[in-house]
Amino acid sequence: MRDRLAEIAARYLRTHEAARLLGISPRTLEKYRCHGSGPTFRKLGGRVVYAIDDLEAWADQAACRSTSDPRYDEARAAGRVEASGRVATAHLHR
């Protein structure tokens, strides 16, 4: 039973751990969460956690081959908020 609990716990990261994995600040990840432009998260009790698979999928959506890649502008806009308060790009499309 202990091994199963450890396995489940290893699948989820708290905000600061998820931010470290992505190479961004925890505050940036919190901002993305508020604006709806970050990775999928779960609220378990009073804690926000991220599944490692969701973090990797979110990061993969921003993959570009060059700055001339058509997806580059969309990837750069992720997380930005327009003057109207709306998120410039809520989710990247495949």
Contact map, one row per residue, 1 for C-alpha under 8 A:
1111100000000000000000000000000000000000000000000000000000000000000000000000000000000000000000
1111110000000000000000000000000000000000000000000000000000000000000000000000000000000000000000
1111111000000000000000000000000000000000000000000000000000000000000000000000000000000000000000
1111111100000000000000000000000000000000000000000000000000000000000000000000000000000000000000
1111111110000000000000000000000000000000000000000000000000000000000000000000000000000000000000
0111111111000000000000000000000000000000000000000000000000000000000000000000000000000000000000
0011111111100000000000000000000000000000000000000000000000000000000000000000000000000000000000
0001111111110000000000000000000000000000000000000000000000000000000000000000000000000000000000
0000111111111000000000000000000000000000000000000000000000000000000000000000000000000000000000
0000011111111000000000000000000000000000000000000000000000000000000000000000000000000000000000
0000001111111000000000000000000000000000000000000011000000000000000000000000000000000000000000
0000000111111100000000000000000000000000000000001111000000000000000000000000000000000000000000
0000000011111111110000000000000000000000000000001111000000000000000000000000000000000000000000
0000000000011111110000000000000000000000000000111100000000000000000000000000000000000000000000
0000000000001111111000000100110000000000000000011100000000000000000000000000000000000000000000
0000000000001111111100001100000000000000000000000000000000000000000000000000000000000000000000
0000000000001111111110000000000000000000000000000000000000000000000000000000000000000000000000
0000000000001111111111000100000000000000000000000101001000000000000000000000000000000000000000
0000000000000011111111111100100000000000000000000000000000000000000000000000000000000000000000
0000000000000001111111111100000000000000000000000000000000000000000000000000000000000000000000
0000000000000000111111110000000000000000000000000000000000000000000000000000000000000000000000
0000000000000000011111110000000000000000000000000000001000100000000000000000000000000000000000
0000000000000000001111111000000000000000000000000000000000000000000000000000000000000000000000
0000000000000000001111111101100000000000000000000000000000000000000000000000000000000000000000
0000000000000001001100111111100000000000000000000000000000000000000000000000000000000000000000
0000000000000011011100011111110000000000000000000000000000000000000000000000000000000000000000
0000000000000000000000001111111000000000000000000000000000000000000000000000000000000000000000
0000000000000000000000011111111100000000000000000000000000000000000000000000000000000000000000
0000000000000010001000011111111110000100000000000000000000000000000000000000000000000000000000
0000000000000010000000000111111111000000000000000000000000000000000000000000000000000000000000
0000000000000000000000000011111111100000000000000000000000000000000000000000001000000000000000
0000000000000000000000000001111111111110000000000000000000000000000000000000001000000000000000
0000000000000000000000000000111111111110100000000000000000000000000000000000000000000000000000
0000000000000000000000000000011111111000000000000000000000000000000000000000000000000000000000
0000000000000000000000000000001111111100000000000000000000000000000000000000001010000110010000
0000000000000000000000000000000111111100000000000000000000000000000000000000001000000010010000
0000000000000000000000000000000111111110000000000000000000000000000000000000011000000010111000
0000000000000000000000000000100110111111000000000000000001000000000000000000011000000000000000
0000000000000000000000000000000110001111100000000100011001000000000000000000000000000000000000
0000000000000000000000000000000000000111110000000110011001000000000000000000000000000000000000
0000000000000000000000000000000010000011111000011110010000000000000000000000000000000000000000
0000000000000000000000000000000000000001111100011100000000000000000000000000000000000000000000
0000000000000000000000000000000000000000111111111000000000000000000000000000000000000000000000
0000000000000000000000000000000000000000011111111000000000000000000000000000000000000000000000
0000000000000000000000000000000000000000001111100000000000000000000000000000000000000000000000
0000000000000000000000000000000000000000001111110000000000000000000000000000000000000000000000
0000000000000100000000000000000000000000001111111000000000000000000000000000000000000000000000
0000000000000110000000000000000000000000111101111100000000000000000000000000000000000000000000
0000000000011110000000000000000000000000111100111110000000000000000000000000000000000000000000
0000000000011110010000000000000000000011110000011111011000000000000000000000000000000000000000
0000000000111000000000000000000000000001100000001111111000000000000000000000000000000000000000
0000000000111000010000000000000000000000000000000111111100000000000000000000000000000000000000
0000000000000000000000000000000000000000000000000011111110000000000000000000000000000000000000
0000000000000000000000000000000000000011100000000111111111000000000000000000000000000000000000
0000000000000000010001000000000000000011000000000111111111100000000000000000000000000000000000
0000000000000000000000000000000000000000000000000001111111110000000000000000000000000000000000
0000000000000000000000000000000000000000000000000000111111111000000000000000000000000000000000
0000000000000000000000000000000000000111000000000000011111111100000000000000000000000000000000
0000000000000000000001000000000000000000000000000000001111111110000000000000000000000000000000
0000000000000000000000000000000000000000000000000000000111111110000000000000000000000000000000
0000000000000000000000000000000000000000000000000000000011111110000000000010000000000000000111
0000000000000000000000000000000000000000000000000000000001111111000000110010000000000000000100
0000000000000000000000000000000000000000000000000000000000111111100000000010000000000000000000
0000000000000000000000000000000000000000000000000000000000000111111010110000000000000000000000
0000000000000000000000000000000000000000000000000000000000000011111010000000000000000000000000
0000000000000000000000000000000000000000000000000000000000000001111110010000000000000000000000
0000000000000000000000000000000000000000000000000000000000000001111110010000000000000000000000
0000000000000000000000000000000000000000000000000000000000000000011111010000000000000000000000
0000000000000000000000000000000000000000000000000000000000000001111111110000000000000000000000
0000000000000000000000000000000000000000000000000000000000000000000111111100000000000000000000
0000000000000000000000000000000000000000000000000000000000000101000011111110000000000000000000
0000000000000000000000000000000000000000000000000000000000000101011111111111000000000000000000
0000000000000000000000000000000000000000000000000000000000000000000001111111100000000000000000
0000000000000000000000000000000000000000000000000000000000000000000001111111110000000000100100
0000000000000000000000000000000000000000000000000000000000001110000000111111110000000000000100
0000000000000000000000000000000000000000000000000000000000000000000000011111110000000000000000
0000000000000000000000000000000000000000000000000000000000000000000000001111111100000001100000
0000000000000000000000000000000000001100000000000000000000000000000000000111111100000011111100
0000000000000000000000000000001100111100000000000000000000000000000000000000111110000011110000
0000000000000000000000000000000000000000000000000000000000000000000000000000111111000011100000
0000000000000000000000000000000000100000000000000000000000000000000000000000001111111111000000
0000000000000000000000000000000000000000000000000000000000000000000000000000000111111111000000
0000000000000000000000000000000000000000000000000000000000000000000000000000000011111100000000
0000000000000000000000000000000000000000000000000000000000000000000000000000000011111100000000
0000000000000000000000000000000000000000000000000000000000000000000000000000000011111110000000
0000000000000000000000000000000000100000000000000000000000000000000000000000000011111111000000
0000000000000000000000000000000000111000000000000000000000000000000000000000011111001111110000
0000000000000000000000000000000000000000000000000000000000000000000000000000111111000111110000
0000000000000000000000000000000000001000000000000000000000000000000000000100111100000011111100
0000000000000000000000000000000000111000000000000000000000000000000000000000011000000011111100
0000000000000000000000000000000000001000000000000000000000000000000000000000010000000000111110
0000000000000000000000000000000000000000000000000000000000001100000000000110010000000000111111
0000000000000000000000000000000000000000000000000000000000001000000000000000000000000000001111
0000000000000000000000000000000000000000000000000000000000001000000000000000000000000000000111
